[in-house]
């Protein structure tokens, strides 16, 4: 197997009676090429078969994020963020990330550990809300400041995976 544009990597070695293998650890929405090389009883490696190219499926969102400004007083605001687990297994430990489109700055927050670097805001769970069961939601929030426009973020990730916007 090789990711198109990168060097070859051996992904499986099997004996003659095994005609299938499972490849794990692939990246979503990425093109990979696969070929087979046979080895004879003396250990001599044959030529490669024709390459088959496949593209992995896009990652499906396992969370929905709803962002709402609760109060806005012209130079500051408070906002809530609801994370809903739409997957079939619990989310154990979470990191929420998004970028402000303007000059907003996070001040204090609740139900999460908040940090900001440039436009990028990150929130991580606290001890009491680290697990989100399938179908369950948690709500976190913060206060912030801004000048000019207070536009909402338009993209969110949960544990590095894109989240649907609810």
C-alpha positions in Angstrom: 0.0 0.0 0.0 1.1 3.5 -0.6 -0.6 6.8 -0.2 -0.5 8.3 -3.7 2.5 10.6 -3.9 4.4 8.9 -1.0 6.8 5.9 -0.7 5.6 2.3 -0.6 4.7 0.7 2.8 4.1 -3.0 3.5 0.6 -3.3 5.0 0.2 -7.1 5.2 2.1 -10.4 4.7 0.0 -13.5 4.4 0.4 -17.1 3.4 -1.1 -18.6 0.2 -4.2 -19.8 2.0 -5.2 -16.2 3.1 -6.6 -14.2 0.2 -7.9 -11.2 2.1 -6.5 -8.8 4.6 -7.8 -5.8 6.6 -5.9 -2.5 6.5 -6.4 -0.1 9.4 -5.0 3.3 10.3 -5.9 5.0 7.0 -6.9 8.6 6.8 -10.4 9.7 5.8 -10.8 11.2 2.3 -7.4 10.1 1.2 -6.3 8.3 -2.0 -4.3 5.1 -1.6 -2.8 2.6 -4.1 -2.5 -1.1 -3.4 -0.6 -3.8 -5.3 0.6 -7.4 -4.5 4.0 -9.0 -4.7 4.3 -12.8 -4.5 7.2 -14.6 -2.9 8.1 -18.1 -4.0 9.2 -20.9 -1.7 12.9 -19.8 -2.0 11.9 -16.3 -0.8 12.4 -14.6 -4.1 10.0 -11.7 -4.5 8.1 -11.4 -7.8 7.1 -8.3 -9.8 4.3 -6.1 -8.5 0.8 -6.6 -9.7 -1.1 -3.8 -11.3 -1.9 -1.0 -8.8 -5.5 -0.5 -7.7 -6.3 3.0 -6.4 -9.0 3.6 -3.8 -10.1 6.6 -1.9 -11.2 6.2 1.7 -14.6 7.5 2.8 -15.0 10.9 4.4 -15.0 10.9 8.2 -18.6 11.1 9.5 -19.3 13.5 12.2 -19.8 11.9 15.6 -20.9 15.1 17.2 -23.2 18.1 16.6 -22.3 21.5 17.9 -24.7 24.3 18.5 -23.3 27.8 19.3 -25.6 30.5 20.6 -24.9 34.0 21.9 -26.9 34.3 25.1 -26.3 38.0 25.7 -24.5 40.8 23.8 -23.8 44.3 25.2 -21.9 45.9 22.3 -18.3 45.2 23.5 -18.8 41.9 25.2 -21.0 38.8 25.1 -21.7 35.5 26.7 -22.1 32.4 24.6 -23.1 28.8 25.1 -22.0 25.7 23.1 -23.9 22.5 23.2 -22.0 19.3 22.1 -24.3 16.3 21.3 -22.8 12.9 20.7 -24.4 11.6 17.5 -22.2 8.5 17.4 -23.0 5.0 18.7 -20.3 4.9 21.4 -19.5 7.2 24.3 -17.1 10.1 23.8 -14.5 9.7 26.6 -12.7 12.9 27.0 -13.4 15.7 24.5 -11.7 18.7 23.0 -13.8 21.3 21.2 -12.1 23.7 18.8 -13.3 26.6 16.6 -12.0 29.8 15.2 -13.6 33.2 15.6 -14.0 35.1 12.3 -13.4 38.5 14.0 -11.4 39.9 16.9 -13.3 38.2 19.7 -11.4 37.2 22.8 -12.6 34.6 25.3 -12.6 35.7 28.9 -13.8 33.4 31.6 -15.8 30.3 31.0 -17.7 27.5 32.7 -18.0 23.7 32.4 -14.8 23.5 30.3 -11.1 24.5 30.4 -10.9 27.4 27.8 -7.9 28.7 26.0 -7.3 30.9 22.9 -4.4 31.3 20.5 -5.0 34.0 17.8 -8.4 33.3 16.4 -8.5 29.6 17.5 -10.4 28.7 20.6 -10.0 25.4 22.4 -12.2 23.9 25.2 -11.5 20.7 27.0 -13.6 18.7 29.3 -13.5 19.0 33.1 -13.5 16.0 35.3 -17.3 15.8 35.8 -18.3 16.1 32.1 -15.6 14.2 30.2 -17.9 11.4 29.0 -20.8 12.1 26.6 -23.0 9.0 26.1 -24.5 8.3 22.7 -27.4 10.7 22.2 -26.5 12.8 25.2 -25.4 16.5 25.2 -23.3 18.7 27.4 -23.4 22.5 27.5 -20.4 24.7 28.1 -20.1 28.5 27.9 -17.9 31.5 28.1 -17.8 35.3 28.2 -15.9 37.3 25.6 -15.0 40.7 24.4 -14.9 42.2 20.8 -15.1 45.4 18.8 -16.9 45.8 15.5 -18.8 42.7 14.5 -19.5 39.6 16.7 -19.9 37.0 13.9 -20.4 33.4 15.0 -17.8 30.7 14.2 -18.8 28.6 11.2 -16.8 25.4 11.7 -16.2 23.2 14.8 -14.2 20.1 15.6 -14.6 17.6 18.4 -11.5 15.6 19.1 -10.1 16.7 15.8 -13.0 15.5 13.8 -15.4 17.9 12.0 -18.6 18.3 13.8 -22.0 19.0 12.3 -23.5 22.3 13.1 -26.9 22.1 14.9 
